Amino acid sequence: MQADQLDDHLVGSIGYSPTASVISNPRKQDNPIEVVNQAFCGLTGYSESEILGRNCRFLAGEATEPWLTERIRDGVRTRQPVLVDILNYKRDGTPFRNAVLVTPLFADDGNLRWFLGSQVELAHESTAVFTGRRERAVIAVKALPPRQRQVLELIARGLLNKQIAWQLGISEKTVKMHRALLMERLGVPTSADLIRLAVEAGL
Ligand SMILES: Cc1cc2nc3c(=O)[nH]c(=O)nc-3n(C[C@H](O)[C@H](O)[C@H](O)COP(=O)(O)O)c2cc1C
């Protein structure tokens, strides 16, 4: 039931996201990717069958900054969201600057179930796109009413509707309504994009 809920609301939804995204399973040896979307295949040049079952480290290569990989490793170990701007490689060897978000997703019982990864290519080795996205995210989140902002903070921590409802002392139905309003207001198509925007905004 809990896994189904996650599958319905988040894991399944990355298929609809225009942002390159993967879902990995930390309950399996070496945290393999179990879901990947079309945008990820388009960005990296790998096909779904070449990706599923592998750890996402295959995007790293010769000049990938070890200290940035270390930050991702640390986030995975401590189950905290990480957003880094790391050098990665496409299937054909082309390097690209990847503003990657890696964040845990928890089940209703509070146990870690998945990691969501989302990758945005930055233009020409510059951080301008990244900064632009972050600025927009900060401004949009600042303009939210307090309750919606609170809901977004908990969404960004990887909590599901039920846990958010419990933490805020509101009904699950109200949380769902806030989630839908947030997606509409912030102009994002999926919960995965909502999480990314919240982390970019520094929540
Ligand atoms: C969901 C998820 C997505 C990830 N996406 C990337 C990525 O896009 N680029 C990257 O360099 N590392 C990414 N990583 C990090 C690597 O999978 C791996 O955790 C990292 O290389 C450190 O582990 P290692 O030292 O065993 O390689 C991701 C990790 C997870 C869990």
The ligand as a Gaussian input file, in Angstrom:
#p B3LYP/6-31G(d) Opt

LIG

0 1
 C       19.125000       8.904000      -7.360000
 C       20.574000       9.224000      -7.592000
 C       20.946000      10.003000      -8.687000
 C       22.283000      10.317000      -8.914000
 N       22.612000      11.074000      -9.999000
 C       23.918000      11.354000     -10.234000
 C       24.292000      12.148000     -11.354000
 O       23.446000      12.613000     -12.126000
 N       25.602000      12.415000     -11.539000
 C       26.571000      11.938000     -10.687000
 O       27.748000      12.225000     -10.909000
 N       26.241000      11.192000      -9.610000
 C       24.951000      10.886000      -9.372000
 N       24.616000      10.121000      -8.290000
 C       25.675000       9.664000      -7.385000
 C       26.231000       8.277000      -7.713000
 O       25.208000       7.354000      -7.965000
 C       27.051000       7.753000      -6.510000
 O       26.256000       7.813000      -5.353000
 C       28.279000       8.592000      -6.322000
 O       29.078000       8.417000      -7.460000
 C       29.071000       8.199000      -5.077000
 O       29.229000       6.839000      -4.964000
 P       30.582000       6.069000      -5.423000
 O       31.702000       6.694000      -4.717000
 O       30.326000       4.653000      -4.970000
 O       30.652000       6.172000      -6.905000
 C       23.285000       9.826000      -8.032000
 C       22.899000       9.056000      -6.931000
 C       21.571000       8.758000      -6.705000
 C       21.195000       7.921000      -5.506000

